[in-house]
Structures are given as structure tokens and as C-alpha cells.
């Protein structure tokens, strides 16, 4: 699965030794060179899109921004961001995933399943032939090429090390998107408001200074009823999190539909299985909500009921 990054690969000491003056005081000639380069090479829109066609016209991931992906425990945040990451790779973006809640091998298994459009372990209770598994794995390896990295560490991690990781990804690996899963593993303690504010502030600076996009997974508070649709005010911790970031996306499973199905009550099968709710888009013209349906075999979220799983390595649009 792409390339592994460990602490030994990252020059944390160099990053930690950098002073504010070293990073902020710049030779003005370099800035003029940037302006000359813009004249000779006009800037093109480098925004990237979500993998769902329904979202293409109303939301974009822009360089220099931070997006918070929020939701409840088990709400599908990691699955959804994994699918988004595949969509970014298809758009020729280089990504790094830093999941502190899941080993790289499990992340790989999930993403290969989403990529293949089906489970590689079983198909209607019949074991999938070895050849099919190998074919899917080799296709996935070709698809990601040199565009996917993963930071191999689980458990709580010091926030300064994550800042150094982001800096390394941006300056040494030319990464376009960094996924951090999750905030609570970088800043333990729901009431550590100042630490959360400072960490998110640093992430926004790193994204802006290095023109990359940072995806930060976060949790919402436990609500009185899990059928209630949360809003950005329900994110755990400091309100400064939503104030500072550029975009807030909330993943919400349709628990009302799930509960009705489980209890044998009537429900509308056409209702979506999940909602992706944009609660903030600083540099966009809309804050759209998207209805999504869950395809269990592929673990993909689809924007059409009874739709087909996305074929990420096929030419053309999703």
C-alpha cells in the first residue's frame, strides 16, 4: 500500500529547531520570482472534487485549506474519507493518510475493497478465488503508483510530531492532501480547548504556507438521541475548531431508517442511508447537503439508490 512513513523517515529535529524568524523572514527577491513565474505560467485552478458527480458543482477541496470531517463514533467517517482519498488519487493527487486508530494493513484492506467494488473475502458465502484477490491487489497497486503514503503509528501522538509530519509531506514528498485521523489522538482531552485551538491554528498555517489540503477527522458530542442530525455546534471541544478551518463536513448515518428496519416498522426504502452535510465552506458559494446510499459489498457510499460502485481505475469521470 503506497509507501510507509515512520518516525525514522521524518526529520522531526529539523522541524522542531526551526524558529518563527527562519520560516517567516524571506528574501523579497523570492517573492518577485513567484510573481514572474505567475506571469509566465498563469495559475490554473488546482481544486479537486469529491468522487460523487452530484457534488461536483457545489464543493471543492482547494489548496491551502483545512477540512474537518466530523461525525459520531462508527458513523462512517473513515470509510468516507477513504473513498474520497481514492477519488483524489484518480485526479492525480498525491496523498498521505495518518490514521492513529487503524493499522496500515487494515486501512489497505478497506481501500482495496472500495477500489475493487466488492469484498475480496467472500461472495455470497463462497470464498473468492486467490486469482481474483491477487488481480484486485495488483490493479490497486498500479492505480496508486507513487501517489499514496501512510504514516505508521497508532495511539496517542504528540501534536508537534503531526505538524512535523505535515511539513515533511509538503516539503519533501510533494504531497497534495494529508488525512489526519483523528484530532482526539493528537490533542487528548475534550476540554483541552487551548491545545485544540493552537493545533488547528498550526494546521491552517501549514496548509496555507505550503499550498496543501489537510483533512482532519473529528468527533461530535454524544447527543440525546442518535437520530438527531448534528450541526457544526455539536463538534467536541473548542468552538475555535470550526472558526479556524475552511470547511466543515458532517457525516451522519440515517439512524431513523436503520432503527425502523431493525424493529420491523414501516420506512421509506428510498430515503438515503447517510447524509454528508456541508456546514461551512469558506471559499465556496454554497453549503450543500448530499444524500448517500451505502453499498455494503464495496463499502462505498453512492449518490444514487441502487447505483453501481465506482470504478476508480477506469478512464473518464466517476
JOCORTA-V250151 format. One record per residue. RES is the residue in three letters. OMEGA is omega in whole degrees, 0 to 359 (none if undefined). Layout:
{{RES;OMEGA} {RES;OMEGA}}
//
This chain:
{{UNK;177} {UNK;181} {UNK;180} {UNK;172} {UNK;174} {UNK;180} {UNK;181} {UNK;182} {UNK;189} {UNK;181} {UNK;181} {UNK;184} {UNK;179} {UNK;180} {UNK;182} {UNK;182} {UNK;181} {UNK;178} {UNK;178} {UNK;181} {UNK;180} {UNK;184} {UNK;186} {UNK;182} {UNK;187} {UNK;174} {UNK;184} {UNK;179} {UNK;178} {UNK;178} {UNK;177} {UNK;177} {UNK;178} {UNK;179} {UNK;177} {UNK;180} {UNK;179} {UNK;178} {UNK;181} {UNK;182} {UNK;183} {UNK;182} {UNK;175} {UNK;180} {UNK;181} {UNK;177} {UNK;178} {UNK;190} {UNK;170} {UNK;182} {UNK;183} {UNK;180} {UNK;182} {UNK;183} {UNK;190} {UNK;187} {UNK;189} {UNK;180} {UNK;179} {UNK;173} {UNK;185} {UNK;174} {UNK;178} {UNK;183} {UNK;174} {UNK;176} {UNK;172} {UNK;173} {UNK;185} {UNK;178} {UNK;181} {UNK;174} {UNK;180} {UNK;184} {UNK;177} {UNK;182} {UNK;183} {UNK;176} {UNK;183} {UNK;179} {UNK;174} {UNK;178} {UNK;177} {UNK;179} {UNK;177} {UNK;178} {UNK;179} {UNK;178} {UNK;177} {UNK;178} {UNK;175} {UNK;177} {UNK;175} {UNK;186} {UNK;170} {UNK;178} {UNK;175} {UNK;179} {UNK;181} {UNK;180} {UNK;185} {UNK;178} {UNK;181} {UNK;181} {UNK;178} {UNK;175} {UNK;180} {UNK;181} {UNK;179} {UNK;184} {UNK;176} {UNK;178} {UNK;178} {UNK;180} {UNK;182} {UNK;181} {UNK;179} {UNK;175} {UNK;178} {UNK;182} {UNK;181} {UNK;178} {UNK;184} {UNK;175} {UNK;175} {UNK;183} {UNK;180} {UNK;180} {UNK;180} {UNK;183} {UNK;180} {UNK;178} {UNK;181} {UNK;179} {UNK;180} {UNK;180} {UNK;179} {UNK;175} {UNK;180} {UNK;180} {UNK;177} {UNK;182} {UNK;183} {UNK;179} {UNK;179} {UNK;186} {UNK;183} {UNK;177} {UNK;177} {UNK;178} {UNK;189} {UNK;173} {UNK;178} {UNK;180} {UNK;181} {UNK;182} {UNK;180} {UNK;184} {UNK;179} {UNK;179} {UNK;178} {UNK;175} {UNK;179} {UNK;178} {UNK;180} {UNK;178} {UNK;180} {UNK;180} {UNK;184} {UNK;188} {UNK;184} {UNK;187} {UNK;181} {UNK;178} {UNK;179} {UNK;184} {UNK;175} {UNK;178} {UNK;180} {UNK;185} {UNK;16} {UNK;181} {UNK;184} {UNK;177} {UNK;180} {UNK;178} {UNK;181} {UNK;178} {UNK;182} {UNK;183} {UNK;177} {UNK;190} {UNK;182} {UNK;179} {UNK;178} {UNK;181} {UNK;183} {UNK;180} {UNK;180} {UNK;177} {UNK;179} {UNK;178} {UNK;179} {UNK;178} {UNK;180} {UNK;179} {UNK;182} {UNK;184} {UNK;185} {UNK;174} {UNK;176} {UNK;177} {UNK;179} {UNK;177} {UNK;184} {UNK;179} {UNK;183} {UNK;182} {UNK;173} {UNK;177} {UNK;175} {UNK;182} {UNK;183} {UNK;180} {UNK;184} {UNK;175} {UNK;180} {UNK;176} {UNK;181} {UNK;174} {UNK;182} {UNK;177} {UNK;181} {UNK;177} {UNK;178} {UNK;171} {UNK;189} {UNK;175} {UNK;178} {UNK;179} {UNK;181} {UNK;179} {UNK;188} {UNK;184} {UNK;182} {UNK;184} {UNK;174} {UNK;177} {UNK;180} {UNK;177} {UNK;183} {UNK;175} {UNK;179} {UNK;183} {UNK;179} {UNK;178} {UNK;180} {UNK;182} {UNK;179} {UNK;179} {UNK;182} {UNK;182} {UNK;178} {UNK;180} {UNK;179} {UNK;175} {UNK;181} {UNK;183} {UNK;181} {UNK;176} {UNK;180} {UNK;177} {UNK;182} {UNK;177} {UNK;170} {UNK;189} {UNK;175} {UNK;181} {UNK;177} {UNK;172} {UNK;190} {UNK;186} {UNK;176} {UNK;182} {UNK;184} {UNK;172} {UNK;189} {UNK;171} {UNK;181} {UNK;175} {UNK;182} {UNK;178} {UNK;185} {UNK;177} {UNK;192} {UNK;186} {UNK;181} {UNK;187} {UNK;174} {UNK;169} {UNK;183} {UNK;180} {UNK;174} {UNK;176} {UNK;181} {UNK;177} {UNK;179} {UNK;177} {UNK;179} {UNK;176} {UNK;190} {UNK;184} {UNK;174} {UNK;180} {UNK;178} {UNK;182} {UNK;180} {UNK;none}}
//
